[in-house]
Amino acid sequence: MPQNFDADVAVIGYGPTGVVGALTLAQQGASVLALERDRDIYPRARAVTVNDWTMRIFQGLGIGARVEKVIDPQRALRWVTYDGDEVMRIEHPPSTLGSGPRFYNIYQPTMESELRACAQDRSELISVRYGAEVTEIEQDDSGVTLTTTDTATGEVTRYRTRYAVAADGGSSATRQRLGIPLLGDTGETTWVVIDCRSSAGGPTATSSPSGRTRNARSSTSPCRPATTAGRSRSSLTRPRPTSRPPPRCGRC
């Protein structure tokens, strides 16, 4: 009995992974329905670099030249104090993959916006529903039924696709619904991350004859290097709580 499908593949989550997944499927001729909970791109920096493997993926999708215009090649890392004293420097060797630099500085909202613009050029195969939170997934022998709730109106919609791809992040609700464990380990360190626009004397990504160099400025100790596009990032670890009682003052 023939079935009506809204698309060949549903992509749940439309961040960088979801967009690249949609473009990869469209490149192979598959129709894609992307379902994204948020209506706008998250307007803060998260990832700060991509590497040559990522650039090779972009190149394979035919979007490498466009993405390269909104990111900066990273040739080295420098940790310096606000007084300009260099604490440490790491030079990066060239890529062995033929893509040029080994690392690139990114400001994720800018790169993500360009990736979505690239996907819009494949609108004959890629359609996107923003504000559509996937609340239920049912799988059977012939396909997948996805239930979404509009985050603004509460309207419930059901879609039918042959397959579904979960690209909704490390805390994937889809993975949890399907009982798929997250493999790997992570440290228990808590980080405090501060992203801001660079100002005079603050962290910057400066030009050098061999390309961009990421600087980290710190008044007391090295911190995470600056991001690109006039933004900077500082990171510090938060002390782990201790079960030991605080020291006594001697009078109590």
C-alpha positions in Angstrom: 0.0 0.0 0.0 1.6 3.3 -1.1 2.3 5.9 1.6 2.6 9.6 1.5 5.8 11.0 3.0 6.5 14.7 3.8 10.2 14.1 3.0 12.7 11.3 2.7 14.5 12.3 5.9 13.6 14.4 8.9 16.5 16.3 10.5 15.8 17.1 14.1 17.8 20.2 15.1 19.1 22.7 12.7 22.4 23.9 14.2 25.7 23.4 12.3 25.4 19.6 12.4 21.8 19.5 11.3 22.5 21.9 8.4 25.5 20.0 7.2 23.5 16.8 7.5 20.7 18.3 5.4 23.1 19.5 2.8 24.8 16.1 2.6 21.5 14.4 2.1 20.3 16.9 -0.5 23.6 16.4 -2.4 22.6 12.8 -2.7 19.1 13.7 -4.0 17.2 13.1 -0.8 14.4 15.4 0.3 14.9 16.8 3.8 12.5 18.3 6.4 14.4 20.1 9.1 12.6 20.7 12.4 14.2 23.3 14.7 12.8 24.3 18.1 14.3 27.8 18.2 13.1 30.5 15.8 16.5 32.3 15.8 20.1 31.4 15.9 21.5 31.4 19.4 23.3 34.8 19.5 26.3 33.9 21.6 29.6 32.2 20.9 29.9 28.6 21.7 32.5 26.8 19.6 35.5 29.0 18.8 37.4 26.9 16.2 36.9 24.4 13.5 39.7 22.4 11.9 40.8 21.2 8.5 38.6 18.1 8.6 35.6 20.4 9.0 36.8 22.6 6.1 37.1 19.5 3.9 33.5 18.6 4.6 32.4 22.2 3.7 34.5 21.9 0.5 32.9 18.5 -0.4 29.5 20.2 -0.1 30.6 23.0 -2.4 30.3 25.7 0.3 33.9 25.9 1.4 34.6 29.3 -0.4 31.5 30.9 1.1 32.2 29.7 4.7 35.8 30.7 4.5 34.8 34.3 4.0 33.2 34.5 7.5 35.9 32.6 9.4 39.7 33.4 9.9 42.6 31.1 9.4 44.5 30.5 12.6 48.3 30.2 12.3 49.3 30.3 16.0 48.2 30.7 19.6 49.7 33.4 21.8 49.1 33.9 25.5 50.1 37.4 26.6 49.4 39.6 29.6 47.7 43.0 29.3 51.1 44.5 29.5 52.0 42.7 26.3 54.4 40.2 27.8 54.2 36.9 25.9 53.6 33.9 28.2 53.5 31.1 25.6 53.3 30.7 21.9 52.2 27.6 19.8 52.8 27.6 16.1 50.5 25.4 14.0 51.9 23.3 11.2 50.1 23.5 7.8 47.3 21.1 7.2 48.1 17.8 5.7 44.7 17.6 4.0 45.3 20.2 1.4 42.8 22.6 2.9 45.3 25.3 3.9 45.4 26.1 7.6 45.0 23.4 10.2 42.6 25.5 12.3 40.2 28.4 11.8 38.8 30.9 14.3 35.0 31.2 14.2 32.2 33.2 15.7 29.6 30.5 15.7 26.4 32.7 15.1 28.1 34.2 12.0 29.2 30.9 10.6 25.9 29.3 11.4 24.0 32.0 9.6 26.2 31.5 6.5 25.6 27.7 6.6 21.8 28.2 6.7 22.1 30.7 3.8 23.9 28.0 1.8 21.1 25.5 2.6 18.5 28.0 1.3 20.1 27.6 -2.1 18.9 23.9 -2.0 15.3 24.8 -1.1 14.0 22.5 -3.8 15.2 19.6 -1.5 15.5 21.2 2.0 12.5 22.7 3.8 12.8 24.0 7.4 10.2 24.5 10.1 11.4 26.9 12.8 9.7 27.0 16.2 8.8 23.3 15.7 9.7 21.3 18.8 9.7 17.6 18.3 7.7 16.1 21.2 7.1 12.5 20.0 8.7 10.0 17.7 7.1 6.8 16.5 9.1 4.3 14.4 7.7 1.4 12.4 8.8 -0.9 9.6 8.2 1.7 6.8 9.1 5.0 8.3 8.9 7.5 11.2 6.1 9.7 12.5 7.1 12.9 14.2 4.9 15.0 16.3 5.8 18.7 16.7 4.5 21.5 18.9 4.7 25.1 17.7 6.6 26.9 20.5 4.6 30.1 19.9 1.1 28.9 19.3 1.0 25.4 20.8 -0.3 24.0 17.5 0.4 20.3 17.1 1.5 18.9 13.7 2.5 15.4 12.6 5.0 14.6 9.8 5.8 11.3 8.1 9.2 10.6 6.8 11.2 7.5 5.8 14.0 8.2 8.2 14.9 10.7 11.0 18.3 12.0 12.0 18.8 13.4 15.6 21.0 16.5 15.4 19.6 18.2 18.4 22.8 18.6 20.4 24.7 16.9 23.2 21.6 16.9 25.5 19.5 15.5 22.7 15.9 14.9 23.8 15.6 12.6 20.7 18.3 10.4 22.0 16.8 10.2 25.4 13.3 9.3 24.0 14.9 6.5 22.0 16.9 5.3 25.0 20.2 5.7 23.1 23.1 6.3 25.6 25.7 9.1 25.2 29.1 7.4 24.8 32.3 8.9 26.2 33.5 10.5 29.3 33.7 14.1 30.4 35.5 15.9 33.2 33.7 17.1 36.2 35.3 20.6 36.0 33.0 23.5 35.9 34.0 26.3 33.6 33.0 30.0 33.7 33.1 31.3 30.1 32.9 35.0 29.3 32.3 36.1 25.7 32.4 39.8 24.9 33.3 42.3 22.2 36.9 43.2 22.1 38.0 46.7 23.0 41.3 48.6 23.0 43.8 46.7 25.2 41.5 43.6 25.4 41.8 40.2 23.7 42.1 40.4 20.0 42.8 38.2 17.0 45.6 40.1 15.3 47.1 39.8 11.8 50.5 38.5 11.2 52.5 38.0 7.9 51.6 34.3 8.0 47.9 34.7 8.8 45.8 35.2 11.8 47.1 34.7 15.3 44.8 34.1 18.2 45.8 36.0 21.3 44.8 35.5 24.9 45.3 38.3 27.3 45.1 37.9 31.1 46.1 40.2 33.9 47.1 37.2 36.1 47.2 34.0 34.2 46.7 32.7 30.6 43.1 32.2 29.5 41.3 30.8 26.5 42.3 32.7 23.3 40.1 35.2 21.6 37.4 34.3 19.1 37.1 36.0 15.8 34.9 38.8 14.3 35.8 41.3 17.0 34.7 39.0 19.9 36.9 37.6 22.7 36.6 34.8 25.1 38.0 34.3 28.6 37.6 31.1 30.5 38.4 30.1 34.1 37.8 27.0 36.1 35.4 27.1 39.1 36.9 25.4 42.2 35.3 22.1 42.9 33.3 22.0 46.2 34.9 20.3 49.1 33.2 18.2 51.7 35.7 19.4 54.3 34.4 22.0 56.8 35.8 25.5 56.5 38.8 26.4 58.7 37.9 27.7 62.2 38.9 31.1 63.3 40.2 29.9 66.7 37.7 31.7 68.7 34.7 29.5 68.1 
